[in-house]
Amino acid sequence: MNGFNIDLIFRIAGIGIFISVLTIVLKQAGKEEQAQMLTLGGVVVVLLMVIQLINELFSNIKTIFNLF
């Protein structure tokens, strides 16, 4: 893979750790709804990162096989 490096995995792991710590803090403070919204926001951010990678993968496949 041309543009893939280990930094993306560390970014996703860092986001997960950060979100989980903040979720625990919010739950301890009795803010369950905000903790759920924070978790949902973290999932959306990670999904956007993965979607960009999938887009890059399909672009590479089109280039390799001379599609379109």
PyRosetta script that sets phi, psi and omega in degrees:
from pyrosetta import init, pose_from_sequence

init()
pose = pose_from_sequence("MNGFNIDLIFRIAGIGIFISVLTIVLKQAGKEEQAQMLTLGGVVVVLLMVIQLINELFSNIKTIFNLF")
pose.set_psi(1, 131.2)
pose.set_omega(1, -173.1)
pose.set_phi(2, -70.0)
pose.set_psi(2, -54.0)
pose.set_omega(2, -173.1)
pose.set_phi(3, -96.1)
pose.set_psi(3, 3.6)
pose.set_omega(3, -175.2)
pose.set_phi(4, -84.8)
pose.set_psi(4, 133.5)
pose.set_omega(4, 171.2)
pose.set_phi(5, -143.7)
pose.set_psi(5, 172.9)
pose.set_omega(5, -172.6)
pose.set_phi(6, -72.2)
pose.set_psi(6, -14.1)
pose.set_omega(6, -179.3)
pose.set_phi(7, -60.0)
pose.set_psi(7, -35.4)
pose.set_omega(7, -179.9)
pose.set_phi(8, -63.1)
pose.set_psi(8, -42.1)
pose.set_omega(8, 178.7)
pose.set_phi(9, -63.2)
pose.set_psi(9, -41.8)
pose.set_omega(9, 178.6)
pose.set_phi(10, -67.1)
pose.set_psi(10, -35.8)
pose.set_omega(10, 177.3)
pose.set_phi(11, -64.0)
pose.set_psi(11, -45.1)
pose.set_omega(11, 179.9)
pose.set_phi(12, -64.2)
pose.set_psi(12, -42.7)
pose.set_omega(12, 178.5)
pose.set_phi(13, -64.6)
pose.set_psi(13, -41.0)
pose.set_omega(13, 178.5)
pose.set_phi(14, -62.7)
pose.set_psi(14, -42.4)
pose.set_omega(14, 177.4)
pose.set_phi(15, -62.4)
pose.set_psi(15, -42.5)
pose.set_omega(15, 179.6)
pose.set_phi(16, -62.4)
pose.set_psi(16, -43.9)
pose.set_omega(16, 179.1)
pose.set_phi(17, -66.0)
pose.set_psi(17, -43.9)
pose.set_omega(17, -179.5)
pose.set_phi(18, -62.1)
pose.set_psi(18, -46.2)
pose.set_omega(18, -179.6)
pose.set_phi(19, -65.1)
pose.set_psi(19, -40.5)
pose.set_omega(19, -178.8)
pose.set_phi(20, -67.1)
pose.set_psi(20, -38.1)
pose.set_omega(20, 177.6)
pose.set_phi(21, -65.7)
pose.set_psi(21, -45.6)
pose.set_omega(21, 178.9)
pose.set_phi(22, -64.5)
pose.set_psi(22, -35.8)
pose.set_omega(22, 177.7)
pose.set_phi(23, -64.3)
pose.set_psi(23, -42.7)
pose.set_omega(23, 177.9)
pose.set_phi(24, -62.3)
pose.set_psi(24, -43.0)
pose.set_omega(24, 179.3)
pose.set_phi(25, -62.6)
pose.set_psi(25, -44.5)
pose.set_omega(25, -179.9)
pose.set_phi(26, -65.9)
pose.set_psi(26, -38.0)
pose.set_omega(26, 178.3)
pose.set_phi(27, -66.9)
pose.set_psi(27, -37.6)
pose.set_omega(27, 177.3)
pose.set_phi(28, -64.2)
pose.set_psi(28, -31.2)
pose.set_omega(28, 179.6)
pose.set_phi(29, -83.9)
pose.set_psi(29, -1.2)
pose.set_omega(29, 178.1)
pose.set_phi(30, 82.6)
pose.set_psi(30, 20.0)
pose.set_omega(30, -179.2)
pose.set_phi(31, -107.4)
pose.set_psi(31, 70.6)
pose.set_omega(31, -176.2)
pose.set_phi(32, -64.0)
pose.set_psi(32, -42.5)
pose.set_omega(32, -177.0)
pose.set_phi(33, -65.1)
pose.set_psi(33, -41.8)
pose.set_omega(33, 178.8)
pose.set_phi(34, -66.7)
pose.set_psi(34, -35.1)
pose.set_omega(34, 177.8)
pose.set_phi(35, -64.9)
pose.set_psi(35, -40.4)
pose.set_omega(35, 178.6)
pose.set_phi(36, -66.9)
pose.set_psi(36, -40.2)
pose.set_omega(36, 178.7)
pose.set_phi(37, -66.2)
pose.set_psi(37, -37.6)
pose.set_omega(37, 177.4)
pose.set_phi(38, -63.9)
pose.set_psi(38, -43.2)
pose.set_omega(38, 178.0)
pose.set_phi(39, -62.3)
pose.set_psi(39, -43.7)
pose.set_omega(39, 178.0)
pose.set_phi(40, -62.2)
pose.set_psi(40, -41.7)
pose.set_omega(40, 177.0)
pose.set_phi(41, -61.7)
pose.set_psi(41, -40.7)
pose.set_omega(41, 177.2)
pose.set_phi(42, -62.9)
pose.set_psi(42, -40.7)
pose.set_omega(42, 178.1)
pose.set_phi(43, -64.1)
pose.set_psi(43, -41.1)
pose.set_omega(43, 179.7)
pose.set_phi(44, -63.7)
pose.set_psi(44, -42.5)
pose.set_omega(44, 180.0)
pose.set_phi(45, -61.9)
pose.set_psi(45, -45.3)
pose.set_omega(45, -179.7)
pose.set_phi(46, -66.4)
pose.set_psi(46, -39.7)
pose.set_omega(46, 178.0)
pose.set_phi(47, -63.1)
pose.set_psi(47, -38.1)
pose.set_omega(47, 176.8)
pose.set_phi(48, -63.4)
pose.set_psi(48, -38.4)
pose.set_omega(48, 177.1)
pose.set_phi(49, -63.8)
pose.set_psi(49, -42.0)
pose.set_omega(49, -179.6)
pose.set_phi(50, -68.4)
pose.set_psi(50, -39.0)
pose.set_omega(50, 178.7)
pose.set_phi(51, -62.4)
pose.set_psi(51, -38.8)
pose.set_omega(51, 176.8)
pose.set_phi(52, -63.1)
pose.set_psi(52, -38.7)
pose.set_omega(52, 177.2)
pose.set_phi(53, -65.8)
pose.set_psi(53, -40.5)
pose.set_omega(53, 178.8)
pose.set_phi(54, -64.4)
pose.set_psi(54, -40.1)
pose.set_omega(54, 176.7)
pose.set_phi(55, -61.0)
pose.set_psi(55, -42.8)
pose.set_omega(55, 177.9)
pose.set_phi(56, -64.1)
pose.set_psi(56, -38.2)
pose.set_omega(56, 177.9)
pose.set_phi(57, -61.4)
pose.set_psi(57, -47.2)
pose.set_omega(57, 180.0)
pose.set_phi(58, -66.0)
pose.set_psi(58, -34.9)
pose.set_omega(58, 176.1)
pose.set_phi(59, -64.0)
pose.set_psi(59, -40.9)
pose.set_omega(59, 177.9)
pose.set_phi(60, -66.1)
pose.set_psi(60, -39.0)
pose.set_omega(60, 179.0)
pose.set_phi(61, -65.0)
pose.set_psi(61, -42.1)
pose.set_omega(61, 177.7)
pose.set_phi(62, -62.7)
pose.set_psi(62, -39.0)
pose.set_omega(62, 179.9)
pose.set_phi(63, -67.9)
pose.set_psi(63, -42.9)
pose.set_omega(63, -177.0)
pose.set_phi(64, -65.0)
pose.set_psi(64, -43.4)
pose.set_omega(64, -175.6)
pose.set_phi(65, -96.6)
pose.set_psi(65, 10.1)
pose.set_omega(65, 178.5)
pose.set_phi(66, 51.4)
pose.set_psi(66, 48.4)
pose.set_omega(66, 177.6)
pose.set_phi(67, -88.4)
pose.set_psi(67, 139.1)
pose.set_omega(67, 176.7)
pose.set_phi(68, 64.0)
pose.dump_pdb("model.pdb")
